[in-house]
Amino acid sequence: MSHLLVVESWVGSMSRLLPRALDEGGHRFTFLTRDLGHYLRSHPGEGTHPLLAAANVLTADTNDPQTLLPHVDLLHAALGFDGVVSSCDYYLPVVAALADRLGLPGPRPDAVRAACRKDLTRERLAAAGVPGPRHTLCRDRSGISAAAEAIGYPLVVKPVDLCAGMYVREVRDEAELLDAYRALAAFPVNARGQRREPVVLLEELLTGPEVSVETVSFDGVTHVVGVTGKTIGGAPAFVETAHRFPADLAPALAAAAADTAVAAVRALGLDDVVAHTELKLTPDGPRIVEVNPRPAGNRITELIRRVTGVDLAAACVDVALGRRPDLTVRETGAASAAVAFLVPDRDGVLSEVEGAEEVRREPSLVELTLPAPGREVRRAVSNNEYLGHVMTAAPRDADAGRLAERLVSRLTPRYETDAAVLP
């Protein structure tokens, strides 16, 4: 039995999938957080949050590496860790630093930092000749208009250190550019209390379908697990509205996407890591959107497991322990799986979601997650505002995606103010 240190976590599906993978692998873990209430407030199910199944639940200032690293030295001396892991992007750099300090397996800290900072990713990929958008980094408002003109409208305004599409916007002119800049400048601290880098990345707007490539790197070799198709909505924001695995692509195009993602992982120097690399399939070929040095969120890991039998959460644990992950594809009875999200287009207080009972009767449905009445709802401007999701699986390629989008279209949110405006 191995003992892993889990430093923080996302509060979505990975907060359940990672503890499950640890348990099924016969491991125990210590959970370290600066704010246990963050997880208790976000737990959607009944009973105890899976992270509280830890052998030890400890608190420390995980946002302060200068005090955290020596503190974990003491914990390691007392408890003995065999690996360090997190699912949350905001803590991946400090996890890599901890593993390096303790002499445990893990990716190089500089490689993880470069992957988690979108401006550094652009620098490394450009130096290695890995294709991406034309871009420029703006450190303050002066010069931002000229930089935008040099790239050309429409373009994308992007923070370098936020996740889930937060504050990523398409802008069509200088007025929209300055509005997006001001909105980002007014958000100086992220959701975990970490001060953000006060810089803005301007990028060429890439056109074409979006996909992600899921990879596992170990012992110097990067293995492609598959290519996931993605549907994006919410303009001018970029909200992921659905995923399907495998992506409905011609083999040559899927291979080109996979090769580009592998080149990006290598250019960043990532190894001993599960990665989720997002790309646009432009008319000029695949272009990198971003590289995430952790398993995919938004239920993509579950789509892959349902189709291939490959458990990327378990692979994440294995590489953190320096073990060769099991990437054997197995017969599951499903040729495709998909998730479609219920994306709110307005603010309000939820009273009910109509159509849920009808959706539950569908044979292809494998998951339906919806909030309870009374929830405060915000119009979706990132991947953080979903109201729920449906997941489907099908015995034929591409069928699951059509089924999931058909089922989610049957779900209609109703709000407490709706009755007041009825004739």
LINZI-V975494 format. One record per backbone hydrogen bond with DSSP energy under -0.5 kcal/mol. NH is the residue of the N-H (numbers start at 1). CO is the residue of the C=O. E is the energy in kcal/mol with one decimal. If there is no record, write none. Layout:
NH | CO | E
NH | CO | E
This chain:
4 | 2 | -0.5
4 | 28 | -2.2
5 | 83 | -2.6
6 | 4 | -0.6
6 | 30 | -3.1
7 | 5 | -0.7
7 | 85 | -2.2
8 | 6 | -0.8
8 | 32 | -2.2
15 | 12 | -1.4
16 | 13 | -1.8
17 | 13 | -2.6
18 | 14 | -2.0
20 | 16 | -1.8
21 | 17 | -2.5
22 | 18 | -2.3
23 | 19 | -2.4
24 | 20 | -3.0
25 | 21 | -1.6
26 | 23 | -1.5
27 | 22 | -2.8
28 | 2 | -2.6
30 | 4 | -2.5
31 | 56 | -2.9
32 | 6 | -2.9
32 | 30 | -0.5
33 | 58 | -2.2
38 | 35 | -1.2
39 | 35 | -0.5
39 | 36 | -1.2
40 | 36 | -1.7
41 | 37 | -2.7
42 | 38 | -0.7
43 | 39 | -0.8
43 | 40 | -0.5
52 | 49 | -2.0
53 | 50 | -1.8
54 | 51 | -1.1
55 | 29 | -2.6
56 | 29 | -0.9
58 | 31 | -2.9
58 | 56 | -0.5
60 | 33 | -1.4
62 | 60 | -1.7
64 | 61 | -1.6
65 | 63 | -0.6
67 | 64 | -1.0
68 | 64 | -2.6
69 | 65 | -2.3
71 | 67 | -1.4
72 | 68 | -2.7
73 | 69 | -1.6
74 | 70 | -1.4
75 | 71 | -1.9
76 | 72 | -3.0
77 | 73 | -2.0
78 | 74 | -1.7
79 | 75 | -3.4
80 | 75 | -0.6
80 | 76 | -1.5
82 | 3 | -3.8
83 | 3 | -0.8
85 | 5 | -2.5
89 | 87 | -0.5
91 | 88 | -2.0
92 | 88 | -0.6
92 | 89 | -1.0
93 | 89 | -0.5
95 | 91 | -2.0
96 | 92 | -2.3
97 | 93 | -2.0
98 | 94 | -2.3
99 | 95 | -2.6
100 | 96 | -2.2
101 | 97 | -2.3
102 | 98 | -2.5
103 | 99 | -0.7
103 | 100 | -0.6
104 | 99 | -2.9
112 | 108 | -2.0
113 | 109 | -2.5
114 | 110 | -2.0
115 | 111 | -1.9
116 | 112 | -2.2
117 | 113 | -1.1
118 | 116 | -0.6
118 | 160 | -2.4
121 | 117 | -2.4
122 | 118 | -2.0
123 | 119 | -1.9
124 | 120 | -2.4
125 | 121 | -2.7
126 | 122 | -2.5
127 | 123 | -2.1
128 | 124 | -1.5
129 | 125 | -0.5
129 | 126 | -1.0
130 | 125 | -2.6
133 | 288 | -0.6
136 | 202 | -2.1
138 | 200 | -3.2
139 | 137 | -0.5
144 | 141 | -1.9
147 | 143 | -2.3
148 | 144 | -2.2
149 | 145 | -2.2
150 | 146 | -1.9
151 | 147 | -1.6
152 | 148 | -3.3
154 | 171 | -0.7
155 | 171 | -2.1
156 | 203 | -3.0
157 | 169 | -3.0
158 | 201 | -2.4
160 | 199 | -0.5
166 | 163 | -1.7
168 | 165 | -1.6
169 | 157 | -2.2
169 | 167 | -0.6
170 | 236 | -2.4
171 | 155 | -2.7
177 | 173 | -2.1
178 | 174 | -2.7
179 | 175 | -2.0
180 | 176 | -2.4
181 | 177 | -2.3
182 | 178 | -2.4
183 | 179 | -2.3
184 | 180 | -2.0
185 | 181 | -2.5
186 | 182 | -1.5
187 | 184 | -1.8
190 | 194 | -2.8
193 | 190 | -2.0
196 | 188 | -3.2
199 | 197 | -1.9
200 | 138 | -2.6
201 | 158 | -2.9
202 | 136 | -2.8
202 | 200 | -0.5
203 | 156 | -2.5
204 | 134 | -3.0
205 | 154 | -0.9
206 | 204 | -0.7
209 | 281 | -0.6
210 | 230 | -0.6
211 | 279 | -2.4
212 | 228 | -2.2
213 | 277 | -2.8
214 | 212 | -0.5
214 | 226 | -2.4
215 | 213 | -0.6
215 | 275 | -2.4
216 | 223 | -2.2
217 | 273 | -3.1
218 | 221 | -2.6
221 | 218 | -1.6
223 | 216 | -3.1
223 | 221 | -0.6
225 | 214 | -2.9
225 | 223 | -0.6
226 | 214 | -1.2
228 | 212 | -3.2
229 | 244 | -2.9
230 | 210 | -2.0
231 | 242 | -2.6
233 | 239 | -3.0
237 | 234 | -2.1
238 | 168 | -0.5
239 | 233 | -3.0
239 | 237 | -0.5
241 | 231 | -2.8
241 | 239 | -0.7
242 | 231 | -1.1
243 | 339 | -2.6
244 | 229 | -2.2
245 | 337 | -3.1
246 | 227 | -0.5
247 | 227 | -2.7
249 | 247 | -1.8
253 | 250 | -0.5
254 | 250 | -2.4
255 | 251 | -2.4
256 | 252 | -2.0
257 | 253 | -2.3
258 | 254 | -2.4
259 | 255 | -2.7
260 | 256 | -2.1
261 | 257 | -2.2
262 | 258 | -2.5
263 | 259 | -2.1
264 | 260 | -1.9
265 | 261 | -2.5
266 | 262 | -2.4
267 | 263 | -2.4
268 | 264 | -1.8
269 | 265 | -0.6
269 | 266 | -1.0
270 | 265 | -2.1
273 | 217 | -1.5
275 | 215 | -2.4
276 | 292 | -2.7
277 | 213 | -2.3
278 | 276 | -0.5
278 | 290 | -2.5
279 | 211 | -2.8
280 | 287 | -2.5
281 | 209 | -3.2
282 | 280 | -1.3
282 | 285 | -1.4
285 | 282 | -2.1
287 | 280 | -2.3
288 | 131 | -2.6
289 | 278 | -3.2
290 | 278 | -1.4
292 | 276 | -1.8
293 | 291 | -0.6
294 | 292 | -1.9
300 | 297 | -2.0
301 | 296 | -0.5
303 | 299 | -1.9
304 | 300 | -2.3
305 | 301 | -1.9
306 | 302 | -2.3
307 | 303 | -1.5
308 | 304 | -3.2
309 | 304 | -0.7
309 | 305 | -1.3
310 | 304 | -0.5
312 | 310 | -0.8
315 | 311 | -2.0
316 | 312 | -2.0
317 | 313 | -1.6
318 | 314 | -2.6
319 | 315 | -2.6
320 | 316 | -1.5
321 | 317 | -1.1
321 | 318 | -0.9
322 | 319 | -1.0
323 | 318 | -2.9
327 | 325 | -0.9
330 | 308 | -3.4
335 | 394 | -2.3
336 | 394 | -1.9
337 | 245 | -2.5
338 | 392 | -2.3
339 | 243 | -2.4
340 | 390 | -2.4
341 | 241 | -2.7
342 | 388 | -2.5
343 | 341 | -0.9
344 | 342 | -0.6
344 | 385 | -0.5
348 | 377 | -2.1
350 | 348 | -0.5
350 | 375 | -2.8
351 | 414 | -3.2
352 | 414 | -1.4
354 | 352 | -0.5
354 | 412 | -2.7
356 | 353 | -0.9
359 | 355 | -2.1
360 | 356 | -2.3
361 | 357 | -0.8
361 | 358 | -0.8
362 | 359 | -1.8
365 | 362 | -1.3
366 | 391 | -3.2
367 | 391 | -1.5
369 | 389 | -2.5
371 | 387 | -0.9
374 | 350 | -3.6
375 | 372 | -1.0
377 | 348 | -3.7
380 | 344 | -2.7
383 | 164 | -3.0
385 | 382 | -0.9
387 | 342 | -3.1
388 | 342 | -0.6
389 | 369 | -1.6
390 | 340 | -2.4
391 | 367 | -2.4
392 | 338 | -2.6
393 | 364 | -1.6
394 | 336 | -2.5
399 | 396 | -1.0
400 | 396 | -0.6
402 | 398 | -1.1
403 | 399 | -2.3
404 | 400 | -2.7
405 | 401 | -2.0
406 | 402 | -1.9
407 | 403 | -2.4
408 | 404 | -2.5
409 | 405 | -1.3
410 | 406 | -0.5
410 | 407 | -1.3
411 | 408 | -1.3
412 | 354 | -2.1
412 | 410 | -0.5
414 | 352 | -3.0
416 | 349 | -2.6
418 | 415 | -1.8
420 | 417 | -0.6
421 | 417 | -0.7
421 | 418 | -1.2
422 | 419 | -0.9
